[in-house]
Amino acid sequence: MKSTIQWLSISTLCLSQLACVSNSPNEPVTPPGGTTNQLAIVNTQLGLGYLRNGQLDLAFERLNTATEADPGYAMAHNGLALVYDRLNRPEKAEEQFKIAIDLNPSDSAAMTNYGAFLCQHNRIDEGEEYFKKAVANPLYTKPAMAYSNAGICKLRADDRAGAEVYFRAALKADPRFPIALLNMAQISFDDQAFLAARAYMQRYEEVSNHSPRSLWLGIQIEEMLGDKNAVSSFAMLLKSNYPDSPETQKLFDSGLK
């Protein structure tokens, strides 16, 4: 059975990053790609919030205002790239990603986002290089995100062995990273290592809410292990929480309901 690719959303940003630091109120110090322009900062924060909520028109308006207020603010360009990507305007998205990275070459979040963008457009090798650059930064606080995106990129290229290497690296960096856990459960299931698949699924359940994909995978794992009660439990959750999902239709088609 072929693995189902689980893409990380490239609109996942580290919003806790502050755009500027200062030694004193009178002596602001702006890091590469940062800003002390409050209009740019506020509009970027608002724009990213709108983006997370799927309000793309408002996100575009705020982030565009931020880049106009300070064209040198990398985080605003990164956010604007994500909006363009969601609007299916890849040329503009790539342009903004490149601006963000040129302004701040040490911005691992932007490099991770750009790597995911490249992979989604089947530019696998280019995307992998940006993930490698992201995790090479010792100050990057979310290497598991870059590693997991690299693993998904390998799945897209049908390189399951390469994908597993990256997912294991993600879990070494963060043993509780849910996307890596779910994909390792899928890989283990595909390899018929059903007890390992169950173990990864149990770890996933500890850190994340179930999705239709995870519930359907749980059903398949427990069916192979012969735990009918667990199959029924997963099936009930899938049918009640996601009645119109493709996975629920698969459940009905399988006869496991």
Contacts in CASP RR format, 6 or more apart in sequence:
PFRMAT RR
TARGET T0000
AUTHOR 0000-0000-0000
METHOD contacts of the structure
MODEL  1
MKSTIQWLSISTLCLSQLACVSNSPNEPVTPPGGTTNQLAIVNTQLGLGY
LRNGQLDLAFERLNTATEADPGYAMAHNGLALVYDRLNRPEKAEEQFKIA
IDLNPSDSAAMTNYGAFLCQHNRIDEGEEYFKKAVANPLYTKPAMAYSNA
GICKLRADDRAGAEVYFRAALKADPRFPIALLNMAQISFDDQAFLAARAY
MQRYEEVSNHSPRSLWLGIQIEEMLGDKNAVSSFAMLLKSNYPDSPETQK
LFDSGLK
1 189 0 8 1.000
1 190 0 8 1.000
2 190 0 8 1.000
3 155 0 8 1.000
3 160 0 8 1.000
3 183 0 8 1.000
3 186 0 8 1.000
3 187 0 8 1.000
3 190 0 8 1.000
4 186 0 8 1.000
4 213 0 8 1.000
5 152 0 8 1.000
5 155 0 8 1.000
5 156 0 8 1.000
6 152 0 8 1.000
6 179 0 8 1.000
6 182 0 8 1.000
6 183 0 8 1.000
6 186 0 8 1.000
6 213 0 8 1.000
7 116 0 8 1.000
7 120 0 8 1.000
7 152 0 8 1.000
8 116 0 8 1.000
8 145 0 8 1.000
8 148 0 8 1.000
8 149 0 8 1.000
8 152 0 8 1.000
8 179 0 8 1.000
10 82 0 8 1.000
10 85 0 8 1.000
10 112 0 8 1.000
10 113 0 8 1.000
10 115 0 8 1.000
10 116 0 8 1.000
10 117 0 8 1.000
10 120 0 8 1.000
11 51 0 8 1.000
11 52 0 8 1.000
11 82 0 8 1.000
11 85 0 8 1.000
11 86 0 8 1.000
11 113 0 8 1.000
12 145 0 8 1.000
13 48 0 8 1.000
13 78 0 8 1.000
13 79 0 8 1.000
13 82 0 8 1.000
13 109 0 8 1.000
13 113 0 8 1.000
14 109 0 8 1.000
14 141 0 8 1.000
14 142 0 8 1.000
15 45 0 8 1.000
15 48 0 8 1.000
15 49 0 8 1.000
17 75 0 8 1.000
17 109 0 8 1.000
19 34 0 8 1.000
19 35 0 8 1.000
19 40 0 8 1.000
19 41 0 8 1.000
19 44 0 8 1.000
19 73 0 8 1.000
19 75 0 8 1.000
20 28 0 8 1.000
20 29 0 8 1.000
20 30 0 8 1.000
20 31 0 8 1.000
20 34 0 8 1.000
20 35 0 8 1.000
20 36 0 8 1.000
20 41 0 8 1.000
21 29 0 8 1.000
21 31 0 8 1.000
22 28 0 8 1.000
22 29 0 8 1.000
22 36 0 8 1.000
23 29 0 8 1.000
28 36 0 8 1.000
30 36 0 8 1.000
31 104 0 8 1.000
32 74 0 8 1.000
32 103 0 8 1.000
32 104 0 8 1.000
32 105 0 8 1.000
32 106 0 8 1.000
33 72 0 8 1.000
33 73 0 8 1.000
33 74 0 8 1.000
33 75 0 8 1.000
33 103 0 8 1.000
33 104 0 8 1.000
33 107 0 8 1.000
34 72 0 8 1.000
34 73 0 8 1.000
34 74 0 8 1.000
34 75 0 8 1.000
34 103 0 8 1.000
34 104 0 8 1.000
35 41 0 8 1.000
35 70 0 8 1.000
35 72 0 8 1.000
35 73 0 8 1.000
35 76 0 8 1.000
37 69 0 8 1.000
37 70 0 8 1.000
37 73 0 8 1.000
39 65 0 8 1.000
39 66 0 8 1.000
39 69 0 8 1.000
39 70 0 8 1.000
40 66 0 8 1.000
40 67 0 8 1.000
40 69 0 8 1.000
40 70 0 8 1.000
40 73 0 8 1.000
40 76 0 8 1.000
41 66 0 8 1.000
41 73 0 8 1.000
43 62 0 8 1.000
43 63 0 8 1.000
43 65 0 8 1.000
43 66 0 8 1.000
43 69 0 8 1.000
43 76 0 8 1.000
44 62 0 8 1.000
44 63 0 8 1.000
44 66 0 8 1.000
44 73 0 8 1.000
44 75 0 8 1.000
44 76 0 8 1.000
44 79 0 8 1.000
46 58 0 8 1.000
46 62 0 8 1.000
47 58 0 8 1.000
47 59 0 8 1.000
47 61 0 8 1.000
47 62 0 8 1.000
47 63 0 8 1.000
47 66 0 8 1.000
47 79 0 8 1.000
48 59 0 8 1.000
48 63 0 8 1.000
48 79 0 8 1.000
49 59 0 8 1.000
50 56 0 8 1.000
50 58 0 8 1.000
50 59 0 8 1.000
50 62 0 8 1.000
51 59 0 8 1.000
51 63 0 8 1.000
51 79 0 8 1.000
51 82 0 8 1.000
51 83 0 8 1.000
51 86 0 8 1.000
54 86 0 8 1.000
56 83 0 8 1.000
56 86 0 8 1.000
56 87 0 8 1.000
59 79 0 8 1.000
59 83 0 8 1.000
60 80 0 8 1.000
60 83 0 8 1.000
60 87 0 8 1.000
63 76 0 8 1.000
63 79 0 8 1.000
63 80 0 8 1.000
63 83 0 8 1.000
64 80 0 8 1.000
66 73 0 8 1.000
66 76 0 8 1.000
66 80 0 8 1.000
67 73 0 8 1.000
67 76 0 8 1.000
67 77 0 8 1.000
67 80 0 8 1.000
70 76 0 8 1.000
72 103 0 8 1.000
73 103 0 8 1.000
74 99 0 8 1.000
74 100 0 8 1.000
74 101 0 8 1.000
74 103 0 8 1.000
74 104 0 8 1.000
74 107 0 8 1.000
74 110 0 8 1.000
75 100 0 8 1.000
75 107 0 8 1.000
77 96 0 8 1.000
77 97 0 8 1.000
77 99 0 8 1.000
77 100 0 8 1.000
77 103 0 8 1.000
78 96 0 8 1.000
78 97 0 8 1.000
78 100 0 8 1.000
78 107 0 8 1.000
78 109 0 8 1.000
78 110 0 8 1.000
78 113 0 8 1.000
79 96 0 8 1.000
79 100 0 8 1.000
80 96 0 8 1.000
81 92 0 8 1.000
81 93 0 8 1.000
81 94 0 8 1.000
81 95 0 8 1.000
81 96 0 8 1.000
81 97 0 8 1.000
81 100 0 8 1.000
81 110 0 8 1.000
81 113 0 8 1.000
81 114 0 8 1.000
81 117 0 8 1.000
82 93 0 8 1.000
82 113 0 8 1.000
84 90 0 8 1.000
84 92 0 8 1.000
84 93 0 8 1.000
84 96 0 8 1.000
85 93 0 8 1.000
85 117 0 8 1.000
90 117 0 8 1.000
90 121 0 8 1.000
93 117 0 8 1.000
94 114 0 8 1.000
94 117 0 8 1.000
97 110 0 8 1.000
97 113 0 8 1.000
97 114 0 8 1.000
97 117 0 8 1.000
98 114 0 8 1.000
100 107 0 8 1.000
100 110 0 8 1.000
100 114 0 8 1.000
101 107 0 8 1.000
101 110 0 8 1.000
101 111 0 8 1.000
101 114 0 8 1.000
104 110 0 8 1.000
106 137 0 8 1.000
106 139 0 8 1.000
108 133 0 8 1.000
108 134 0 8 1.000
108 135 0 8 1.000
108 137 0 8 1.000
108 139 0 8 1.000
108 140 0 8 1.000
108 142 0 8 1.000
108 143 0 8 1.000
108 146 0 8 1.000
109 134 0 8 1.000
109 140 0 8 1.000
109 142 0 8 1.000
111 130 0 8 1.000
111 131 0 8 1.000
111 133 0 8 1.000
111 134 0 8 1.000
111 146 0 8 1.000
112 130 0 8 1.000
112 131 0 8 1.000
112 134 0 8 1.000
112 142 0 8 1.000
112 145 0 8 1.000
112 146 0 8 1.000
112 149 0 8 1.000
114 127 0 8 1.000
114 130 0 8 1.000
115 126 0 8 1.000
115 127 0 8 1.000
115 128 0 8 1.000
115 130 0 8 1.000
115 131 0 8 1.000
115 149 0 8 1.000
115 153 0 8 1.000
116 127 0 8 1.000
116 149 0 8 1.000
116 152 0 8 1.000
116 153 0 8 1.000
118 124 0 8 1.000
118 126 0 8 1.000
118 127 0 8 1.000
118 130 0 8 1.000
119 127 0 8 1.000
119 128 0 8 1.000
119 149 0 8 1.000
119 152 0 8 1.000
119 153 0 8 1.000
119 156 0 8 1.000
122 156 0 8 1.000
124 153 0 8 1.000
124 154 0 8 1.000
124 156 0 8 1.000
124 157 0 8 1.000
127 150 0 8 1.000
127 153 0 8 1.000
128 150 0 8 1.000
128 153 0 8 1.000
128 154 0 8 1.000
131 146 0 8 1.000
131 147 0 8 1.000
131 149 0 8 1.000
131 150 0 8 1.000
131 153 0 8 1.000
131 166 0 8 1.000
132 150 0 8 1.000
134 140 0 8 1.000
134 143 0 8 1.000
134 146 0 8 1.000
135 143 0 8 1.000
135 146 0 8 1.000
135 147 0 8 1.000
140 146 0 8 1.000
143 170 0 8 1.000
143 173 0 8 1.000
143 174 0 8 1.000
144 170 0 8 1.000
144 171 0 8 1.000
144 173 0 8 1.000
144 174 0 8 1.000
144 177 0 8 1.000
144 180 0 8 1.000
145 170 0 8 1.000
145 177 0 8 1.000
147 166 0 8 1.000
147 167 0 8 1.000
147 169 0 8 1.000
147 170 0 8 1.000
147 173 0 8 1.000
147 180 0 8 1.000
148 166 0 8 1.000
148 167 0 8 1.000
148 170 0 8 1.000
148 177 0 8 1.000
148 179 0 8 1.000
148 180 0 8 1.000
148 183 0 8 1.000
150 166 0 8 1.000
151 162 0 8 1.000
151 163 0 8 1.000
151 165 0 8 1.000
151 166 0 8 1.000
151 167 0 8 1.000
151 170 0 8 1.000
151 183 0 8 1.000
152 163 0 8 1.000
152 179 0 8 1.000
152 183 0 8 1.000
154 160 0 8 1.000
154 162 0 8 1.000
154 163 0 8 1.000
154 165 0 8 1.000
154 166 0 8 1.000
155 163 0 8 1.000
155 183 0 8 1.000
160 187 0 8 1.000
160 190 0 8 1.000
163 183 0 8 1.000
163 187 0 8 1.000
164 184 0 8 1.000
164 187 0 8 1.000
167 180 0 8 1.000
167 183 0 8 1.000
167 184 0 8 1.000
167 187 0 8 1.000
168 184 0 8 1.000
170 177 0 8 1.000
170 179 0 8 1.000
170 180 0 8 1.000
171 177 0 8 1.000
171 180 0 8 1.000
171 181 0 8 1.000
171 184 0 8 1.000
174 180 0 8 1.000
175 203 0 8 1.000
176 203 0 8 1.000
176 206 0 8 1.000
176 207 0 8 1.000
177 207 0 8 1.000
178 204 0 8 1.000
178 207 0 8 1.000
178 208 0 8 1.000
181 200 0 8 1.000
181 201 0 8 1.000
181 203 0 8 1.000
181 204 0 8 1.000
181 207 0 8 1.000
181 208 0 8 1.000
182 200 0 8 1.000
182 201 0 8 1.000
182 204 0 8 1.000
182 208 0 8 1.000
182 213 0 8 1.000
182 214 0 8 1.000
182 217 0 8 1.000
184 200 0 8 1.000
185 197 0 8 1.000
185 198 0 8 1.000
185 200 0 8 1.000
185 201 0 8 1.000
185 204 0 8 1.000
185 214 0 8 1.000
185 217 0 8 1.000
185 218 0 8 1.000
185 221 0 8 1.000
186 197 0 8 1.000
186 217 0 8 1.000
188 194 0 8 1.000
188 196 0 8 1.000
188 197 0 8 1.000
188 200 0 8 1.000
189 197 0 8 1.000
189 217 0 8 1.000
189 220 0 8 1.000
189 221 0 8 1.000
189 224 0 8 1.000
192 224 0 8 1.000
194 221 0 8 1.000
194 224 0 8 1.000
194 225 0 8 1.000
195 225 0 8 1.000
197 217 0 8 1.000
197 221 0 8 1.000
198 221 0 8 1.000
198 222 0 8 1.000
198 225 0 8 1.000
201 214 0 8 1.000
201 217 0 8 1.000
201 218 0 8 1.000
201 221 0 8 1.000
204 214 0 8 1.000
208 214 0 8 1.000
210 237 0 8 1.000
210 241 0 8 1.000
212 238 0 8 1.000
212 242 0 8 1.000
212 245 0 8 1.000
212 246 0 8 1.000
212 247 0 8 1.000
212 248 0 8 1.000
213 247 0 8 1.000
215 234 0 8 1.000
215 235 0 8 1.000
215 237 0 8 1.000
215 238 0 8 1.000
215 241 0 8 1.000
215 242 0 8 1.000
215 247 0 8 1.000
216 234 0 8 1.000
216 238 0 8 1.000
216 247 0 8 1.000
216 250 0 8 1.000
216 251 0 8 1.000
218 230 0 8 1.000
218 234 0 8 1.000
219 231 0 8 1.000
219 234 0 8 1.000
219 235 0 8 1.000
219 238 0 8 1.000
219 251 0 8 1.000
219 256 0 8 1.000
222 228 0 8 1.000
222 230 0 8 1.000
222 231 0 8 1.000
222 234 0 8 1.000
223 231 0 8 1.000
223 256 0 8 1.000
231 256 0 8 1.000
235 251 0 8 1.000
235 256 0 8 1.000
235 257 0 8 1.000
238 245 0 8 1.000
238 247 0 8 1.000
238 248 0 8 1.000
238 251 0 8 1.000
239 248 0 8 1.000
239 251 0 8 1.000
239 257 0 8 1.000
242 248 0 8 1.000
251 257 0 8 1.000
END
